[in-house]
């Protein structure tokens, strides 16, 4: 059973960098054909896909967030990390990590973590 768990600060000040880590258990982030995404949901809005890191290490980002987003991984810890720079209150959201691929779209999700951007 694959499990994903987000971790990171719940409060970030405007203009700072938001950094979240997703720890994966029950499966390797380097397993062929699986992709590992960050998705967020602002209050009262729908889900927004932010970006993904592939099993190969390749990354792809939402065009609207590409200039501020970076996703990396630590294969020794089976973790992948989101960094979002220059945050504003509009970046307040519940942030999720999720697995995608091998014929099953987003079959495993983390529980989500609330991040509030406020001074």
C-alpha positions in Angstrom: 0.0 0.0 0.0 1.5 3.3 -1.1 1.3 6.2 1.4 2.2 9.8 0.9 2.6 12.3 3.7 3.1 16.0 3.3 5.2 18.0 5.8 6.2 21.6 6.2 5.4 24.9 7.9 1.7 25.8 8.1 2.4 29.5 8.1 4.6 31.4 5.7 5.2 35.2 5.5 4.5 37.1 2.2 7.5 37.2 -0.1 9.1 34.2 1.5 9.6 30.7 0.0 7.1 27.9 0.8 8.8 24.6 1.1 6.9 21.3 1.5 8.1 17.7 1.4 6.2 14.6 0.5 7.5 11.4 2.0 6.5 8.2 0.1 6.2 4.8 1.6 5.2 1.5 0.2 6.7 2.3 -3.2 9.7 3.9 -4.8 9.5 7.3 -6.5 11.9 6.0 -9.1 9.6 3.1 -10.2 9.1 3.3 -13.9 6.0 5.1 -15.3 5.0 6.8 -12.1 4.7 10.6 -11.7 4.6 12.5 -8.5 2.6 15.7 -8.4 1.9 18.7 -6.2 -1.7 19.9 -6.3 -3.3 22.6 -4.2 -6.8 23.8 -3.4 -7.3 27.4 -2.3 -10.2 28.1 0.0 -13.5 28.0 -1.9 -11.8 27.0 -5.2 -11.0 23.9 -7.1 -7.9 21.8 -7.4 -4.9 23.3 -9.1 -2.2 21.2 -10.5 1.2 22.8 -9.8 3.8 20.5 -11.2 5.2 17.0 -11.3 8.5 15.1 -11.0 8.7 11.9 -13.0 10.3 8.6 -12.1 13.2 9.7 -14.3 13.7 12.9 -12.4 12.3 15.1 -15.2 10.0 17.9 -14.0 7.1 19.7 -15.6 5.3 22.8 -14.2 2.0 24.6 -14.6 2.7 27.5 -16.9 1.0 29.9 -14.5 3.3 28.9 -11.7 6.5 27.9 -13.6 8.5 31.0 -12.7 8.0 30.5 -9.0 7.9 26.7 -8.7 10.6 24.1 -8.3 10.2 20.4 -7.6 13.1 18.2 -6.6 13.6 14.8 -5.0 15.8 12.9 -2.6 15.8 9.3 -3.8 17.7 8.1 -0.7 14.8 9.2 1.5 12.1 8.5 -1.1 10.9 12.1 -0.8 10.1 14.9 -3.2 9.9 18.5 -2.4 8.0 21.6 -3.6 9.4 25.1 -3.4 7.2 28.1 -4.2 9.0 31.4 -4.1 7.7 34.9 -3.5 4.4 33.8 -1.9 1.4 36.0 -1.5 -1.8 35.5 0.4 -3.2 34.1 -2.8 -1.0 31.1 -2.3 -2.9 30.1 0.8 -4.3 26.7 0.2 -4.3 23.0 1.2 -1.4 21.4 -0.6 -1.4 17.8 -1.6 1.1 15.4 -3.1 -0.2 12.6 -5.3 0.9 9.8 -7.5 -0.1 9.5 -11.1 0.7 7.1 -13.9 0.8 3.4 -15.0 -2.8 3.7 -16.2 -4.2 5.1 -13.0 -4.7 8.8 -12.6 -3.9 10.1 -9.1 -4.5 6.8 -7.4 -2.8 7.8 -4.1 -2.9 11.1 -2.3 -1.4 12.6 0.8 -3.9 13.8 3.4 -3.0 17.4 2.5 -1.5 20.2 4.5 -2.8 23.7 5.1 -0.5 26.5 4.3 -1.4 30.0 5.2 0.5 33.0 3.8 0.2 35.9 6.2 2.3 38.4 8.0 
